[in-house]
Amino acid sequence: MNYKYNFNELEKRIGYEFQDKKLLKKAMTHSSYTNEKHIAKIDCNERLEFLGDAVLEIVSSEFLYQKYPDLPEGNLTRKRASMVCEPSLAISAREMELGSFLLLGKGEDMTGGRERESVTSDAVEALIGAIYLDGGIASAKEFIMSHVLNDIENKALFYDSKTILQELVQGKKMGEPQYHLIDAVGPDHNKSFIVELVIGDRKFGPCQGHTKKAAEQAVAYQAVLELRK
């Protein structure tokens, strides 16, 4: 895939057209790519990530302040932390298929970098920073509301699924959740883990993830949805 020809598609996907296309390319440029191509480190997306993190914090803080007028500061801080944490941003990245647009070094690409949460969540923040520089705070806020702060209840449920499930089964006295690793497939540098969940005499899954923890989280989420019906 020749990634430079896909940025028009990315603009359509995120609902924002850049005036300065170089900003979009920089937002999608991982440090492994600049290292491999012997490009200056300053041309990767890390500085944009730094900026985007700050923009995301102010926008999400305002959102929570308006949405929950009766919540004290401590609760707002915890909600913000869960909304803009790495797993939550990675969910947003997957929804946009952001990983497929990243410029990565060959090694990072071969070892699953396009689906690695640390890489894709950073790219979301870099994209926010790029939009902020290109179109100002209003454009950045529109993007954040559409792609990061959308469906926050469901994202929070997914992120906290193992904890929520534990509380749910304790309340119903169903027994302790047991996570079983069924299989690990794929090459060593890009494995996927398949996990099944057993609670008493009920089975859930199997579900798959690029780490055992991610697979457990996915099957716990499935179980919570079924048990809440």
C-alpha positions, 0 to 999 in steps of 0.5 A, a space after each residue: 500500500 502506498 500510504 501517501 495516496 490514502 490521506 484523501 480517504 482519511 480526510 473523508 473518514 474523519 470529516 475534516 479537510 486540511 489546508 496544510 496537508 503536511 500537518 496530516 502527514 506528520 500526524 500519521 508519521 511514527 518515529 519508527 518511520 523517521 528512524 528508518 528513513 533517516 529523517 529528522 526526529 522532529 518530523 515524526 508525530 510526537 510533538 503533535 501528540 504532545 499538543 493534541 493531548 493538551 487540546 483533548 484535555 481542555 475539550 474533554 474537561 469542558 464537556 464533562 463540566 457541562 454534562 455533569 453539573 453536580 459532580 465534584 472535581 474528583 469524580 470529574 477527574 476520574 471520568 476524564 481519565 477513563 475517557 481519554 486513556 490509551 484503551 479508549 483512544 485506541 477504540 476511537 482509532 479502530 473506529 476510524 481504521 487509523 492504523 491503516 494510514 500510519 507511516 511506520 518503519 518495516 519492523 514496527 509494521 511487521 510486529 503489529 504496530 498498526 493495531 498496537 494501542 500505544 501507537 494508535 492512541 498516540 496517533 489520535 492525539 497527534 491528529 487532534 494536534 494537527 487539526 488544532 494547528 490547521 483549523 483552530 480550536 473549533 475544528 479540533 473540538 468538532 473532531 473530538 466530539 465526533 470521534 473521541 467523546 462519542 458513545 462514551 458510556 459504551 467505551 467506558 463499559 468496554 474499558 471497565 468490563 472486567 471490573 464491572 463483570 466482577 461486581 455483576 457476578 458478585 451481586 448475582 452470586 454466580 461464582 468467580 469469572 474464570 478466563 481460559 486461554 484457548 489458543 494463541 495464533 499467528 507468528 511470534 511477532 504478531 500473535 493473537 490470543 483467544 480467550 473463553 470465559 466461564 462463570 458457573 455453568 455458563 460460557 462466553 466467547 471465545 474472543 480474540 485480542 492482540 494481548 491476553 489482557 485485550 482478549 479477556 477484556 473483550 470476552 468480559 464485555 460480551 458477558 456484561 452485555 449478555 448478563 445485563 439483558 
